[in-house]
Amino acid sequence: MDSLMVLIPVALLLGVIALAAFLWALRNGQYDDPDGAAGRILFDDD
């Protein structure tokens, strides 16, 4: 039971850190795809 008192806050802290890292990457354009539009012209959409 004592281990839960440590593991739950650690898990929450790691989740918050992961969320902050994802939001930072999203704001800095890490998920932009500049080559995707160039590749899409090669495929025919019927």
DSSP file (Angstrom, degrees, kcal/mol; ACC not computed):
  #  RESIDUE AA STRUCTURE BP1 BP2  ACC     N-H-->O    O-->H-N    N-H-->O    O-->H-N    TCO  KAPPA ALPHA  PHI   PSI    X-CA   Y-CA   Z-CA
    1    1 A M     >        0   0    0      0, 0.0     4,-0.9     0, 0.0     3,-0.4   0.000 360.0 360.0 360.0 -34.4    0.0    0.0    0.0
    2    2 A D  H  >  +     0   0    0      1,-0.2     4,-0.6     2,-0.2     3,-0.3   0.832 360.0  60.2 -67.2 -30.3    2.9    2.3    0.7
    3    3 A S  H >> S+     0   0    0      1,-0.2     4,-3.0     2,-0.2     3,-0.7   0.837  98.1  58.4 -67.8 -29.8    4.2    1.8   -2.8
    4    4 A L  H 3> S+     0   0    0     -3,-0.4     4,-2.0     1,-0.2    -1,-0.2   0.828  96.8  62.0 -66.7 -31.0    1.0    3.2   -4.2
    5    5 A M  H 3< S+     0   0    0     -4,-0.9    -1,-0.2    -3,-0.3    -2,-0.2   0.750 115.2  33.4 -66.0 -22.5    1.5    6.4   -2.4
    6    6 A V  H <X S+     0   0    0     -3,-0.7     4,-1.7    -4,-0.6    -2,-0.2   0.827 117.1  51.9 -97.0 -42.9    4.7    6.8   -4.4
    7    7 A L  H  X S+     0   0    0     -4,-3.0     4,-2.5     1,-0.2     5,-0.2   0.851 103.9  55.8 -69.6 -36.2    3.7    5.3   -7.7
    8    8 A I  H  X S+     0   0    0     -4,-2.0     4,-2.3     2,-0.2    -1,-0.2   0.950 110.9  42.6 -65.7 -49.3    0.5    7.2   -8.3
    9    9 A P  H  > S+     0   0    0      0, 0.0     4,-2.5     0, 0.0    -1,-0.2   0.884 114.5  52.4 -63.5 -35.2    2.1   10.7   -8.1
   10   10 A V  H  X S+     0   0    0     -4,-1.7     4,-2.4     2,-0.2    -2,-0.2   0.918 110.2  48.0 -64.8 -42.5    5.1    9.5  -10.2
   11   11 A A  H  X S+     0   0    0     -4,-2.5     4,-2.0     2,-0.2    -1,-0.2   0.898 112.8  48.4 -64.7 -41.1    2.7    8.2  -12.9
   12   12 A L  H  X S+     0   0    0     -4,-2.3     4,-2.2     2,-0.2    -2,-0.2   0.903 111.3  50.3 -65.5 -40.6    0.8   11.5  -12.9
   13   13 A L  H  X S+     0   0    0     -4,-2.5     4,-2.3     1,-0.2    -2,-0.2   0.912 110.5  49.0 -64.0 -43.0    4.0   13.5  -13.1
   14   14 A L  H  X S+     0   0    0     -4,-2.4     4,-2.3     1,-0.2    -1,-0.2   0.873 110.2  52.2 -65.0 -36.7    5.2   11.4  -16.0
   15   15 A G  H  X S+     0   0    0     -4,-2.0     4,-2.3     2,-0.2    -2,-0.2   0.901 109.8  48.1 -64.7 -41.3    1.9   11.9  -17.8
   16   16 A V  H  X S+     0   0    0     -4,-2.2     4,-2.4     2,-0.2    -2,-0.2   0.893 111.6  50.4 -66.8 -39.7    2.0   15.6  -17.3
   17   17 A I  H  X S+     0   0    0     -4,-2.3     4,-2.3     2,-0.2    -2,-0.2   0.911 111.1  48.7 -64.4 -42.0    5.6   15.7  -18.6
   18   18 A A  H  X S+     0   0    0     -4,-2.3     4,-2.2     2,-0.2    -2,-0.2   0.898 111.7  49.4 -65.0 -40.4    4.6   13.6  -21.7
   19   19 A L  H  X S+     0   0    0     -4,-2.3     4,-2.5     2,-0.2    -2,-0.2   0.908 111.1  49.6 -64.7 -42.0    1.7   15.9  -22.4
   20   20 A A  H  X S+     0   0    0     -4,-2.4     4,-2.3     2,-0.2    -2,-0.2   0.895 110.8  50.0 -64.1 -40.0    3.9   19.0  -22.1
   21   21 A A  H  X S+     0   0    0     -4,-2.3     4,-2.3     2,-0.2    -2,-0.2   0.900 111.2  49.2 -65.5 -40.3    6.4   17.5  -24.5
   22   22 A F  H  X S+     0   0    0     -4,-2.2     4,-2.3     2,-0.2    -2,-0.2   0.926 112.1  47.4 -64.3 -45.0    3.7   16.7  -27.0
   23   23 A L  H  X S+     0   0    0     -4,-2.5     4,-2.3     2,-0.2    -2,-0.2   0.879 111.2  51.9 -65.4 -36.9    2.2   20.2  -26.8
   24   24 A W  H  X S+     0   0    0     -4,-2.3     4,-1.7     2,-0.2    -1,-0.2   0.927 111.4  46.8 -62.9 -44.6    5.7   21.7  -27.2
   25   25 A A  H  <>S+     0   0    0     -4,-2.3     5,-2.4     1,-0.2     6,-0.4   0.876 111.5  51.8 -65.4 -37.3    6.4   19.5  -30.3
   26   26 A L  H ><5S+     0   0    0     -4,-2.3     3,-1.0     1,-0.2    -1,-0.2   0.909 111.0  46.7 -65.9 -42.8    3.0   20.4  -31.7
   27   27 A R  H 3<5S+     0   0    0     -4,-2.3    -1,-0.2     1,-0.2    -2,-0.2   0.789 109.2  54.9 -70.8 -28.1    3.6   24.2  -31.3
   28   28 A N  T 3<5S-     0   0    0     -4,-1.7    -1,-0.2    -5,-0.2    -2,-0.2   0.312 116.5-109.8 -91.6   9.6    7.1   24.0  -32.8
   29   29 A G  T X 5 +     0   0    0     -3,-1.0     3,-1.1    -4,-0.2    -3,-0.2   0.744  70.0 142.3  76.8  24.7    5.9   22.4  -36.0
   30   30 A Q  T 3 <S+     0   0    0     -5,-2.4    -4,-0.2     1,-0.2    -1,-0.1   0.711  74.3  49.1 -70.8 -18.6    7.3   18.9  -35.4
   31   31 A Y  T 3  S+     0   0    0     -6,-0.4    -1,-0.2    -5,-0.2     2,-0.1   0.297  82.3 119.0-104.6   8.8    4.3   17.3  -37.0
   32   32 A D    <   -     0   0    0     -3,-1.1    -6,-0.0     1,-0.1     0, 0.0  -0.459  51.0-154.0 -71.2 148.1    4.1   19.5  -40.1
   33   33 A D    >>  +     0   0    0      1,-0.1     3,-0.7    -2,-0.1     4,-0.6  -0.734  23.5 165.9-125.8  81.9    4.5   17.6  -43.4
   34   34 A P  T 34 S+     0   0    0      0, 0.0     4,-0.5     0, 0.0     3,-0.2   0.787  80.1  50.9 -70.1 -24.8    5.9   19.9  -46.0
   35   35 A D  T 3> S+     0   0    0      1,-0.2     4,-1.7     2,-0.2     5,-0.2   0.609  91.7  78.1 -86.0 -11.9    6.7   17.0  -48.4
   36   36 A G  H <> S+     0   0    0     -3,-0.7     4,-1.7     1,-0.2    -1,-0.2   0.891  92.3  49.4 -65.3 -40.3    3.3   15.5  -48.2
   37   37 A A  H  X S+     0   0    0     -4,-0.6     4,-0.8    -3,-0.2    -1,-0.2   0.866 109.5  52.8 -67.7 -35.1    1.7   18.0  -50.6
   38   38 A A  H  4 S+     0   0    0     -4,-0.5     3,-0.3     1,-0.2     4,-0.2   0.860 112.3  45.2 -68.3 -34.5    4.5   17.4  -53.1
   39   39 A G  H >< S+     0   0    0     -4,-1.7     3,-1.1     1,-0.2     4,-0.3   0.781 102.5  65.0 -78.7 -27.4    3.9   13.6  -53.0
   40   40 A R  H >< S+     0   0    0     -4,-1.7     3,-1.0     1,-0.3    -1,-0.2   0.761  89.3  66.7 -68.7 -24.5    0.1   13.8  -53.2
   41   41 A I  T 3< S+     0   0    0     -4,-0.8    -1,-0.3    -3,-0.3    -2,-0.1   0.737  93.8  61.4 -69.0 -19.9    0.2   15.3  -56.7
   42   42 A L  T <  S+     0   0    0     -3,-1.1     2,-0.4    -4,-0.2    -1,-0.2   0.681  91.9  77.2 -79.4 -17.6    1.6   12.0  -58.0
   43   43 A F  S <  S-     0   0    0     -3,-1.0     2,-0.6    -4,-0.3     0, 0.0  -0.772  76.6-134.0-100.3 138.5   -1.4   10.0  -56.9
   44   44 A D        -     0   0    0     -2,-0.4     2,-0.8     2,-0.0    -3,-0.1  -0.792  13.5-153.3 -92.6 121.7   -4.7   10.0  -58.9
   45   45 A D              0   0    0     -2,-0.6    -2,-0.0     1,-0.1    -1,-0.0  -0.843 360.0 360.0 -96.7 109.5   -7.8   10.4  -56.8
   46   46 A D              0   0    0     -2,-0.8    -1,-0.1     0, 0.0    -2,-0.0   0.422 360.0 360.0 -99.2 360.0  -10.7    8.8  -58.5
